[in-house]
Amino acid sequence: MPPKEKVVDEITKQLQQTTVADAPATADNTNAIATDQAEELQQNTVPDEPSAVENNDVTVSDPEGQLSQTTVLGVPGVADDDVAADLGTDSDVGLLAEDTTIAEDTVEVTKAQRIGKVVAIIEKKNSGASTGNLKMFQDNNPKWALFCPADSRMPRIMVPISDCPPEFSKRPEDFAKTLFVCRIVEWRVTSRYPTGHLARSLGEAGEIEPETEGILIRYGVDDSEFSEQALACLPQTMPWSIPESELAARHEFDFRKECVFTIDPATARDLDDALHCIHLGDGIYEIGVHIADVSYFLEDATALDQVARHRAVSVYLVQKVIPMLPRLLCEQLCSLNPDEDRLTFSVVWRITEDGTILDEKFGRSVIRSCVKLSYDHAQGFIKQPDREWSSSELPPISTGFTVKDIRQKVLDLNKIAVNLRKQRFDNGALRLDQIKLQYTLDKETGLPCGYSVYEQKDSNRLIEEFMLLANMAVANKIYNAYPEIALLRRHPQPPEKMLDKLNDKCANLEVPIDASTSGGLQASLARYEGDDELSKARFLALTVLCLKSMQQARYFCTGCIDDEEYFQHYALSVPFYTHFTSPIRRYADVMVHRLLAASLGYCDIPAGSKDSVQKQADQCNDRKSNSRTVQELSSDMFFAVFVKECGPLEEPGIVMNVWNKSFDVLVLNVGMIKRVYCEQLPLKETTFQKDAKSQQLTLTWAADEDHPQETTQVIKTFSTVPCVLKTKHVNEPLKWTVHIKHPEDVSDQQDIASSDQQDSASAHK
């Protein structure tokens, strides 16, 4: 049984043993462990609380605010060594609102909604902090102001006037565009609003830096400077060199004379992985994956280790990175910079050309990278294998190696990676690629002046394959050594109900799939790939539908789950998996490094029980989840700014869902889903039709000066529509909406919607 389920099960048993007499005397409060607090709250009221009758600021959640939330299907700036392991499984914002959250926009509710009851709070994780604006109550209450969070999921909060700026009560309009931070203090059972404390002002709403700071605060991302105590844990004398004693201890894994190199994004500064490849003859190769040995510098239970445990991950925003570890460690001591001796942890295989592993070994090592390649450099070798490259076309190469050497190593690695990849998919792996946006920023203003879709190339896949191979090898090693305290990463199979819904929806759309296994789903998706615009659009839409069915991958302690069946990684289709390859930016990898070191006899077994390992695994899961959300919000914010500065924009889209007064559109070139409201279009009328298999909207566009006659347009799932992206309102610069163009305004060159009349089965061809 997974660990969280164990805790809930235990609490449930305890609650079942509680007698009626033990329960609080209020029908509304069923939390048996908070009786005293509930009774105390019932006996108190908020003095001078604004009248609920006089106040029209209703506290119910804003449906439009929730439903207009944008989801970014990918975020630039994140290292992609093992992206395939988690694609579609770590996204926390959700691709679309579930049907239950949009019931107000449907004609009828077809299924009864399950109702749950909170029985206990296991752990309080939400800080209660949010960002938003201040305004006065309508009755101008002299003691309280109303804080309106930017996040519509948060309730509006009463804050004392004493917390507000001195001039706020006299001139509240002067602060209409000011962004504040507020934290909920308490929510009394007799109060309509929670009460809160206004922490500080961030600056003008709509500006990138204040909004970014607000996002970080909201999701608890620590971007403070590292303390002197934490920095004191690192070498104080620079430049630092490896002690001779350490070099001697690693002599069996000394790769400084080998052709070792890195392949990373061109702008990367924290290089945490490198490769080497030696042809041994007879189609056999020695391949090594070398990962920065962060655990050598980051000792357990030190001040710096405590900070890293809390942060758990580096957070990649569009304009900057918030590192898990000090830059001295990330960019100097541990970064595998060229022509410098560096400490690493290595996995080395003897492997055949077709990807068959003959043997493997692990060890703490030392390397000296001979060149820092970018993905573009490696891609050039792969695409033009026979071209003679000059040294001026590459970064400097250390003495002893040539461009020809580097090119051949890359080609050999790619050849083996292609075979490894084929093996993975033959064994049932699933790949759900997501769109990632990358931005070009103005050097002076920091504003986005362009964006493009990040393209994954063969060189990216080369690195990905060997990082996956290393992660799987280490997972098996540490689990065999320490079955009770190993830290692995599991990806549960999608719930059967979600797979049934996916199968039914795709069947109704006449694009049947086999979702019984990850391999079956991968094969189904492959049938619908194509080069024409309609096929590309539908393939992306299908990918989105599949992503909705996926669960999140999570770190866990093996001793806290009884059945190995729960260990599996669904997307990778492997029984054991972990994260080993990015210790600079993930604390989970540091924990794995320590376990691996202990299993090889380099150090003692890390202190702590299986419960403490699971607790840190939960922290890593939470921080990784928040990090992904923050990255998505950062990308969404920059896109909103770009729409504001350069819009309106015209982009093709495909309909994902149809309701009686609106429909959801996936904007294809940016990977974002937005809801289009019929009331915001110049329509004469709409007609909604629904049957057991599908639902559609018939839009009747009103006649006007540019369109003398009424025009009818049918909207259904997988309809392609030309979209217009523009800022929602001048007072809401970071919110943007999608409208669709009038059918008659679409030129023949831009209109891919005409293909909608084709049978959807043509996507097979």
C-alpha positions, 0 to 999 in steps of 0.5 A: 500500500502506498505510504499516503494511503497507509496514513489515511487508512490509520486515521480512518480506523481511529475515527471509526473508533471515536464515539458520538460523545467525543464529537464536537457539538456542531454539525459542521465540524467533523474534524475529531482532532480539532474539537477545542479549536472549533468550539473556541471559534464558535464562541468568537465573532469578528468585531465590526465585520462588514455586513453580508447584506450590504456587501455585494462582493460575493465570495464564491469562486469566479467561474470565468476566472477559473475556467480562463486559466491557461495551461502551458504544455511545456516550459523552456529552460529546464534541462532535458536529460530524462524528460521522457521519464516524466512527460505528462506526469509531472504537470500540476496545473492540469490540461483542462478543467474536469467536467465537474468544474464546468457544470454551469456551462452544460445543459444537464448533469449526467452523473451524480457527483461523489461527495467526500468529507475531510476527516483530518488534516495530516500536514499543513503545507499551504502557506496561505500567502497570495498576491492581489489587490486591495479595495474598500468594502462597499459600506466603507467599513473604517476598520477592514479592507478587502483583499482580492487575490489574483488566484481565483481559487483563493477566497477574498480576505479581510485585512485590518485597515491598520495593515494598509498603506496610510493613505489607502482609506482616503484614496483607495483608487491610487492603489488599484494597480498595486500588487500586495502580499497577504497571508490568511491568519484564520477563518472563524466559523461565523465569518463570511471571510477569512481574516489576513495579514497584509505583508507588503507591497510588491509593486505595480501589477502587470509588471514582470518582476513584481508579478514574478515575485508574487508567483514565487511567494504564492508557491513558497519558492525560496529565492533568498540569498544563501546564509553565511553558515550555508556558504561556509560549508563550501571550500573557502579558497578559490580556485579550488583543486582536488586533493591528491588523496581524493585523486588517489582514491579514484584512480580506478575510475580516472578518465582524465585521459579519455575523450570525455565531453558535455552536450548541453544547451548553448547557454548552460552554465551548470554542466552536470553530465558528461559522456565518453565512448571508446570503440573496443572492436568487434562492435563492442563499445565502452560508454560512460555517463559521468555525473557531477559528484555533488555529494562530495561537497554537500555533506549530510546534515550540514547547514547547506544540506538543510537549505538544499533539503528544503528547496529540493529543486532549482526553479527555472523561470523564463528570465532567470534560475533560482538555484537549489545550491549556491552558484559557487557549487553549481557553476564552478566546483561541480560544473563539468567545465572543459579543461578542468579536473572535476569529481564525478560519479560514473556508470560505465557499460560495455555495450554492443552496437545494437544496445545489448549491455554486456556488463556495467560498473559504478564508481566515484571518478574524476574526469577532464572534459575536452570540449563543451558541445551544444546540442546544435554542434552535436546535431550538425555531426548527426545530420552531416556525418561525412562533412569535414568540420574545422576547429573554428566551428566548434568551441576550443578542444583540449590538446590531444583530441581533434574535431574528427575524434569528437565527431566520431564519438558523437556518431557512435553514441547516436548509433547506439542511442537509436537502438536503445530507444527502439528497444525501449519502445518495443518494450512498451515505453510511452512518449507524450511530447509537449510543446515548449515555448522559448522566448527572446528577451530585449536586453534593455527592458527584459520584455519578450520580443519574440517566441518560438517552439523548442524543437527536440532534435536527435542530439537531445534524444542521444543524451536522453537515452543515456541518462535514462539508462544510467537512472535505471541502472542506479535504481536497480543497484540501490534497491538491491543494496537497500530494499528498505530505504532506497529512493525510487521514482514511480509512475502509477498506471492511469486509473481505469476510469480515466482510460475508459473515458479516454477510449470512449471519447476517442472512439466517438471521435472516430480515432480509436486507440488501445489504452490497455497498456503504455505500449498499446497507447504509443502504437495507437498514437503513432498511427495518427501522425502525419505531415499535413496540418490537419494530422499534426493538429489532431495528433497534438490534440490526441496527445493532450487528451492522453496527458489528461489521463496520466497520473503524476510520477512521484519519489517514494521510499521502497520500504514504505510500499509493500508491493513491488507492483507499485514501483513500476514506471508506467511511461517508461515501462520499467519496474525500477527507476530513479533520478541520478543524473541531475544532483545540481538541481534536484535533491532527490538525486543527491539522496540517490548518490549517497545511497549509491556511494554507501552501496559501493563502500565509499561511506556509511549508510545514510542516517535515517529511517524509511519514514524519514526517507519518505518524508523527504521524498514527499518534500521533493514531490511537493517542491517539484510540483510547485516548481513546475507550476511556477515555471508554467506561470512564468511562461504564461506571464511572458506570453501574456506580456508578448500578446499585450506588446505585439498583439493581437496575434493570429494562430490556428487552433483545434477544438478540444471540448464543446459546451452549450455556451462556449468551447475550449480551443488548443492554440496549436503553435503555443500549446495553450488551451483557452475557453472561447465564450459565445457571448463575446462573439458577434453572433445572432444565435447559437444552437447546442446539440448533444447525443450519446457520442458527441456534442456540437455548437452551431454558430450563426454569425450576425450580418454586419457591414463587412458581412452582409449575410448571416453565416453558419459555422459548426463547432465540434471536437477536433474542428480546426479554427483560426484564433485571434489572441489579444489582451483581455482588458487594459486593466488586466494586462496579464490576462488574454483571451481567444476569439475565433475569426469570422469564417468569411475573414479566413483566406484560403492560405490560412484556412485549414478549417476546410479540412474539417469536412473530411472524415476524421478517419483520413487522419490515418492516411 
